[in-house]
């Protein structure tokens, strides 16, 4: 789960395993696999960083893979 902030300032936890897309319109919009959309204050890069950190914390990404992904950006 990652912690993100709604535009009204309230934070909530989002299960990042269900994230399908992250876009900026310019507000960052997260679309889940079920089609539900969330508009958040964080930038695309911040959300991606949160996801990487979460995946690493639960053992889905090793530190070596995270470094490789960071170099691709």
C-alpha positions as CSV (number, residue, x, y, z in Angstrom):
1,X,0.0,0.0,0.0
2,X,1.2,3.5,-0.8
3,X,0.1,6.7,0.9
4,X,-1.1,9.5,-1.4
5,X,-2.9,12.8,-1.0
6,X,-6.3,13.9,-2.5
7,X,-6.5,17.4,-3.9
8,X,-8.5,18.4,-0.8
9,X,-5.4,17.5,1.4
10,X,-6.7,14.2,2.8
11,X,-4.4,11.3,2.6
12,X,-5.4,7.7,1.9
13,X,-3.7,4.4,1.3
14,X,-3.9,2.9,-2.1
15,X,-3.1,-0.7,-3.0
16,X,-0.4,-0.2,-5.7
17,X,-0.7,-3.8,-7.0
18,X,-3.9,-2.7,-8.7
19,X,-2.5,0.4,-10.4
20,X,-2.8,0.2,-14.2
21,X,-1.8,3.7,-15.3
22,X,-0.4,6.9,-13.8
23,X,-0.9,10.1,-15.9
24,X,-0.6,13.8,-15.5
25,X,-3.4,16.1,-17.0
26,X,-1.6,18.2,-15.3
27,X,-3.0,16.7,-12.1
28,X,-1.7,13.2,-11.4
29,X,-4.4,10.7,-12.2
30,X,-4.0,7.1,-11.1
31,X,-6.2,4.5,-12.8
32,X,-6.8,1.1,-11.2
33,X,-7.4,-2.2,-13.0
34,X,-11.1,-2.0,-12.2
35,X,-11.3,1.4,-14.0
36,X,-11.6,3.5,-10.8
37,X,-9.6,6.8,-11.0
38,X,-7.9,8.9,-8.3
39,X,-6.6,12.4,-8.7
40,X,-3.7,13.0,-6.3
41,X,-1.3,15.9,-5.4
42,X,1.9,13.9,-5.8
43,X,3.7,14.0,-9.1
44,X,4.0,10.9,-11.4
45,X,7.6,10.5,-10.4
46,X,6.7,10.6,-6.7
47,X,4.0,8.0,-7.1
48,X,6.4,5.7,-9.1
49,X,9.0,6.2,-6.3
50,X,6.4,5.2,-3.7
51,X,5.5,2.1,-5.7
52,X,9.1,1.1,-6.1
53,X,9.7,1.5,-2.3
54,X,6.6,-0.5,-1.5
55,X,7.5,-3.3,-3.9
56,X,11.0,-3.4,-2.5
57,X,9.7,-3.5,1.1
58,X,7.6,-6.6,0.4
59,X,10.3,-8.3,-1.6
60,X,8.9,-7.9,-5.1
61,X,11.9,-5.8,-6.3
62,X,15.5,-6.3,-5.3
63,X,17.7,-3.3,-4.8
64,X,19.6,-4.2,-8.0
65,X,16.5,-4.0,-10.2
66,X,15.5,-0.7,-8.6
67,X,18.9,0.7,-9.5
68,X,18.5,-0.5,-13.1
69,X,15.0,1.0,-13.3
70,X,16.3,4.4,-11.9
71,X,19.0,4.5,-14.6
72,X,16.4,4.0,-17.4
73,X,14.5,7.2,-16.3
